[in-house]
């Protein structure tokens, strides 16, 4: 009987050691981004949609071809422009959702985005609505084709959204 107690204690010690949490130095697994090799067009499309959905112009800029970027066409600039038509349009919001990537090649692909515009009052005046309709869309919405597609291009190690 006296042998069982030390054996039981040893079993408890082994089980405790095996079930411990990993040390803090265990490296985390990074999710690929558009700017990391291997991030791919899917990551670029998702990063673009998330940045635009969050209204983060700097993050949008990081995933858009430099030649397509214009500070006057940012999400923030377009909100200011819309608010001049009607102050309530300062709350306008573009919701983007990454849908799919198709037509894949080594350095090009086509991304599909769903776009919803929120914050347009139901009682907007006809003049304000006309001005809003005539206003150029912000980047990245302005880069979309009529079928809500956007060209994804690999430049160096990065996948970027272009026209």
N, C-alpha and C positions, 0 to 999 in steps of 0.2 A: 504494500500500500504506500509505503514511503517513496517508492520510485515514481508513482503516478503524478505526484505534485510537481517535482522538477520537470518531468516530461510535459505536463500540461503547460507549465510556465514557458518552456522552450517553444512549444507550438504557438502560444499566444505571441511571443516575441517575433517569431518568423512571420506570422500572418500580419502583424502590425508593420513590420519592415516592408513587406511586399505591397501593402496597401497604402503606403505613404504617397504624398503628393510629389510631383516632379520638382527638382530644384529650380530656383528662380532663374538660373542661367539657361534653361531650355529655350532654344530659339523659337520665336513665334512664326507661324506660317503667314506670309504676306499674300494678300489677294492681289493678283496682277492688275495693274492700272494701265491706262492708255499709253503712258510714257515709259513703261518698263518693257524690256524685251519679253515677248511672249504674252503681253497684255492683249494684243490682237484687236480686231475691229469690234468685237462684241464688247470688250472693256471700254473702248473709246466711245461707242454709242451710249453705253450705260452711264459713263462719266459725264458725257455731254447732257444727257437727259436729267441726271441728278443735279448737276450744277445749274442748269437753266431752271429747273423746278424749284430750286432753293433761292433763285434770284442772285446767284453768286457770279457776277460778271468776270471776276479774276479767274475763277475756276473754268468758266466757259472759254475764256481767252486761251487757257492752257491746252484746250482740245480742239481749237479751231485753227485752220491754216492761217499763218500770219498775214498773208495777202488779202484775206477775207475780213480781217478785223478792222473795225472802225469805232472809235470812242463815241461818235455821235449816234451809233446804232446799238448801244448797250441796252440791257433791260432797264437799268436805272434811268438812262437818258430818255427812253421811250415813255416811261412812267411820267416823267416831268412834262414831256410834250403832250401826253394825253390829259394830264391834269390842267393844262392850259385851255383845253376844250371844255372841260367840266371838272371842277375840283374833286368830285367823287371818283374820277378815273385814276386818281393817285393810288388807288387800291387795286388797279388792274393786275392780274397775275396770269402768267403763262405756265400751264402745267404740261410738262412733257413726259412721255413714257416711252422707253425704248421697247420696240416690238420685236424686230428680227433683223438679222443681217443675211443678205443674199448676194448672189453674183460674186462670190469670193474668188480672188486671185491672189498672187503673192504680194502685190503692193496696192491693190484696190479692192473695194467692196462697196455694197450699197446698203445703207441702214434705213430702216423704216421707223418713223417716230409718230406717235399719236400726240396731237396738240389740242389742248382745250384752253380757252380764254375765259377767265373768271373775273368777276368784279365789275362787270358792265351793268349799270343800273337799268332796270326795265323801263323806267320813265326818262331815259336819256333823250334830250331834244334832237329833232331831226338834223339840226345844224351840227351838233356835237357828234352824232352818229356818222354823218357824212364826212366830217373831219377825221374821225377815227378810221373809217373805211379807207380814206385816202392816205393815211399815215403809213409810212414804210414800217414793216415789222422789225422787231429787234433781232439781233443775232442771238441765237442760231435759227430762229423761225424764218428769217429772211433767206437763209441758205437752202431751205427745203424746196423741192420740186413740187409740181401740182399734185402728185400722188403721195405727198408727205415722205419722200425719200431724200436722203442726203448722201453725198459721195464721201466715202472714207478712203483716205490715202495714207500709205505708209511712207513717212519721210524720216530717213535714218532708222532709229529704233522705235519711233513714235507713230501711232496711228492718229490721224487728225481728220476732223470734219471739214469738208470743203464744199464749194458749190458744185 
